[in-house]
Amino acid sequence: MQEQKIYGRREGAVGHLVFNNPTKLNAVSLDMWDAFVGILRDYEKDPEVRCVVVSGAGGKAFASGADISKFESERANAEAQVRYDAISKEGYESLYNFPKPTIAKITGYCIGGGMNLAACCDLRYCNEGARFGVPAAKLGLGYGYSGLKRLVDVVGPSFAMEIFYTARQFTAAEALAMGLVNRVVPDGELESFVKSYAEMIAGNAPLTIKAVKAVVSEMMKDEKTRDLKRAQAAVDACFKSRDYEEGRKAFMEKRKPVFTGS
């Protein structure tokens, strides 16, 4: 498993998706994107998985974007770029539209496409030594609407433009000030912090969390394309569920509820 450049593992109700290319700071190639989408599909279908944590192996990087060493073989011309964009777009959108809670556990460098991946997650936590940046302006790359919109939705247009215009690296403290990350955790405590948060989320009512994610995702869309019926149906499902009954009983009995997602 450890020899795979990307792999999944499950710990209780928490699914882990790990970029495992540490010699290249977890740079992402086409074959890694294919595996990434497959793991997410498995987690989506698995009712035992209630939260997914995305991270990078090696301790030095979350993900450092595309594998530049493979540009000549994977992105050397316009036709190859179209293919690369289609495969990577499926990866980003699969994560962004994933129906369960997602957490980016960011250690070290979060660069280029790594920033895009982090922005696709619901929550982002990093260590104090984390560094963020998008070097597109130093490579002559163009960034499309979807990737930029996700970043703008997280940090706002002005900070997004600063990130792209300067192409410099930002510290964890700067990322927190921009709203790029939810919290900055001391270097040696990130693992336990994310584990605790992921387990906390996984222990809560899955249908409630699913409804919140559905409603928020509709909010982020253009008003003309919002599916408010979908959002309301997710809310209604909560009140029709056995979990709603369990939550009420547990509250009255002063015990921890046991939710089944039904």
C-alpha positions in Angstrom: 0.0 0.0 0.0 2.7 2.4 1.0 4.3 2.1 -2.5 1.2 3.4 -4.2 1.4 7.1 -5.1 -2.0 7.6 -3.7 -4.0 5.4 -1.4 -7.0 5.2 1.0 -7.3 3.7 4.4 -10.2 3.7 6.9 -10.0 4.3 10.6 -13.4 3.6 12.1 -15.9 6.0 10.4 -13.1 8.2 9.0 -11.7 7.6 5.5 -8.2 8.8 4.7 -7.0 9.7 1.2 -3.3 10.1 1.2 -1.0 11.5 -1.6 2.1 9.4 -1.3 4.7 10.9 -3.6 7.0 12.5 -1.0 10.2 12.5 -3.1 8.4 15.1 -5.3 6.6 16.8 -2.4 3.4 14.9 -3.3 3.2 16.3 -6.8 0.2 14.9 -8.7 0.3 13.1 -12.0 -2.5 11.7 -14.3 -2.3 8.2 -12.8 -2.7 9.7 -9.4 -5.8 11.6 -10.4 -7.4 8.3 -11.7 -6.8 6.6 -8.4 -8.0 9.6 -6.4 -11.4 9.6 -8.1 -11.7 5.9 -7.5 -11.1 6.1 -3.8 -13.6 8.9 -3.4 -16.2 6.8 -5.2 -15.6 3.9 -2.9 -15.9 6.2 0.2 -19.1 7.7 -1.2 -20.7 4.3 -1.5 -19.5 3.1 1.9 -22.1 4.0 4.6 -19.6 3.3 7.3 -17.5 6.3 6.1 -18.9 9.5 7.5 -15.9 11.9 7.1 -12.9 12.0 4.7 -9.4 13.4 5.6 -7.2 14.3 2.7 -3.4 14.6 3.5 0.1 14.1 2.1 2.7 11.6 3.1 6.2 12.4 4.3 5.6 15.4 6.6 7.0 18.0 4.1 4.0 18.6 1.9 0.2 18.3 1.6 0.5 18.5 -2.2 2.7 20.6 -4.4 0.4 20.7 -7.4 1.1 19.1 -10.8 4.2 17.1 -11.4 6.2 19.5 -13.6 8.6 16.8 -14.5 5.8 15.2 -16.5 4.7 18.3 -18.4 6.5 17.1 -21.5 4.7 13.8 -21.5 1.3 14.9 -20.1 0.9 18.6 -21.0 3.3 19.3 -23.9 0.7 20.7 -26.3 -2.9 22.0 -26.4 -4.4 18.6 -27.1 -2.5 17.0 -24.2 -3.5 19.9 -22.0 -7.2 19.4 -22.8 -6.9 15.7 -21.8 -5.0 16.6 -18.6 -7.6 19.3 -17.7 -10.5 16.9 -18.1 -9.0 14.3 -15.8 -7.8 16.7 -13.2 -11.1 18.6 -13.3 -12.9 15.3 -12.5 -10.7 14.9 -9.5 -11.3 18.4 -8.2 -15.0 18.3 -8.8 -15.3 14.8 -7.2 -13.8 16.2 -4.0 -15.7 19.5 -4.1 -19.1 17.8 -4.7 -18.4 14.9 -2.3 -21.6 14.6 -0.2 -19.8 13.8 3.1 -17.6 16.1 5.2 -14.1 16.6 3.9 -11.0 17.8 5.8 -7.7 18.9 4.3 -4.9 18.1 6.8 -2.1 20.3 5.6 1.5 19.8 6.7 4.2 21.7 4.9 3.8 22.9 1.4 0.4 23.4 -0.2 1.3 24.7 -3.6 -0.5 25.2 -6.9 -2.9 22.3 -7.5 -2.5 21.5 -3.8 -4.2 24.8 -3.0 -7.0 23.9 -5.4 -7.4 20.6 -3.6 -7.5 22.3 -0.2 -10.1 24.7 -1.5 -12.3 21.8 -2.6 -12.5 20.5 1.0 -15.0 21.7 3.5 -12.5 22.3 6.3 -8.8 23.1 6.2 -6.4 22.7 9.1 -2.6 23.2 8.9 0.5 23.1 11.0 2.5 26.3 11.9 5.2 25.4 9.3 2.7 25.2 6.4 3.3 27.3 3.3 0.8 28.2 0.6 1.1 29.5 -2.9 0.2 29.4 -6.5 3.2 29.8 -8.8 1.2 30.0 -12.1 2.5 33.5 -12.9 6.0 32.2 -12.8 5.2 29.3 -15.2 2.9 31.1 -17.6 0.0 28.8 -16.8 -3.6 29.8 -17.1 -6.2 29.1 -14.4 -9.8 28.5 -15.4 -13.0 29.7 -13.9 -13.8 26.7 -11.6 -10.5 26.7 -9.8 -10.4 30.4 -9.3 -14.0 30.6 -8.1 -13.4 28.0 -5.4 -10.5 30.0 -4.1 -12.5 33.3 -4.3 -15.3 31.6 -2.4 -12.9 30.8 0.4 -10.7 33.9 0.7 -12.5 36.6 -1.4 -11.5 38.2 -4.7 -8.8 40.6 -3.4 -6.8 37.9 -1.5 -7.2 35.5 -4.4 -5.7 38.0 -6.8 -2.9 38.7 -4.3 -2.1 35.0 -4.2 -2.0 34.8 -8.0 -0.5 38.2 -8.8 2.5 37.8 -6.5 3.0 34.0 -7.0 4.8 34.0 -3.7 4.5 31.7 -0.7 2.3 32.7 2.2 2.8 31.6 5.8 0.3 29.7 7.9 -0.4 32.9 9.9 -1.1 34.7 6.6 -3.4 31.9 5.4 -5.4 32.1 8.6 -5.8 35.8 8.3 -7.1 35.4 4.7 -9.5 32.7 5.8 -7.8 30.1 3.7 -7.5 27.8 6.7 -9.8 27.3 9.6 -7.1 26.8 12.2 -3.3 26.7 12.6 -2.1 24.0 15.0 1.4 23.6 16.5 3.6 21.4 14.3 3.5 18.3 16.6 -0.3 18.5 17.3 -1.9 18.5 13.9 -2.3 14.7 13.6 -4.2 14.4 17.0 -6.2 17.6 16.4 -7.5 16.4 13.0 -8.2 12.9 14.3 -10.2 14.4 17.2 -12.2 16.7 14.9 -12.8 14.0 12.3 -14.1 11.6 14.9 -16.3 14.4 16.4 -17.9 15.0 13.0 -18.3 11.3 12.2 -20.1 10.9 15.6 -22.8 13.5 14.8 -26.0 12.9 12.8 -25.0 12.1 9.2 -28.3 13.3 7.7 -28.0 16.7 9.5 -24.5 17.2 8.1 -25.5 16.0 4.7 -28.3 18.6 4.7 -26.0 21.4 5.8 -23.6 20.6 3.0 -26.4 20.4 0.5 -27.8 23.8 1.5 -24.4 25.5 1.6 -23.5 24.1 -1.8 -26.7 25.6 -3.3 -25.9 28.9 -1.7 -22.6 29.0 -3.5 -24.2 28.6 -6.9 -25.6 31.4 -9.0 -29.1 32.2 -7.9 -30.6 31.2 -11.2 -29.2 27.6 -11.0 -29.9 26.9 -7.3 -31.9 23.8 -6.6 -33.8 24.8 -3.5 -36.0 21.8 -3.7 -33.0 19.6 -3.3 -31.8 21.6 -0.3 -35.3 21.4 1.4 -35.6 17.6 0.7 -32.3 17.1 2.5 -33.6 19.1 5.5 -37.0 17.2 5.4 -35.1 13.9 5.5 -33.6 14.8 8.9 -37.0 15.2 10.5 -38.3 12.0 9.0 -35.3 10.0 10.2 -34.8 7.6 13.0 -31.8 9.6 14.0 -34.0 12.6 14.8 -35.9 10.3 17.2 -32.6 9.0 18.6 -31.3 12.5 19.1 -34.4 13.6 21.1 -34.3 10.4 23.3 -30.6 10.7 24.0 -31.0 14.3 25.0 -33.9 13.5 27.4 -31.9 10.5 28.8 -28.7 12.5 29.1 -26.6 10.1 27.1 -24.6 10.3 23.9 -26.7 9.5 20.9 -25.9 6.7 18.5 -26.7 7.8 15.0 -27.1 5.4 12.0 -27.7 7.8 9.2 -31.2 6.5 8.7 
